[in-house]
Amino acid sequence: MMKCKIHKDDKVMITTGKDKGKIGKVLRILSKKGRVLVEKVNMVKRHTKGNPYAQQPGGIIEKEAPVHLSNVMIVCDACAKPTRVGYRTTEDGKKVRFCKKCNEIID
Ligand SMILES: [Zn+2]
């Protein structure tokens, strides 16, 4: 399994496609597929039939579609730039992620 550097609630920037340059929060990680769901990014329209039992009306809803991990980059809070992430171990033995641009710890 591919090690995923992106976590839920991370801020990421889209690096390709129609949403290139957009920044959003990670809603879900689909690790088996190597994809992530990013808030308000890669929106697709879905036609729904509705469900009378659940009292859901039919119609068109907009939903996020998963984006491949290779098409997103973590945005560092400290330097506010999309960046590559590295791992390092702190003095108390904890593994943390850090920004390769400004060296700030991301976690
Ligand atoms: Zn940074």
Residues whose N, C-alpha, C, O or C-beta is under 5 A from the ligand:
A	BS01	ZN	C76 A78 C79 C99 K101 C102 E104
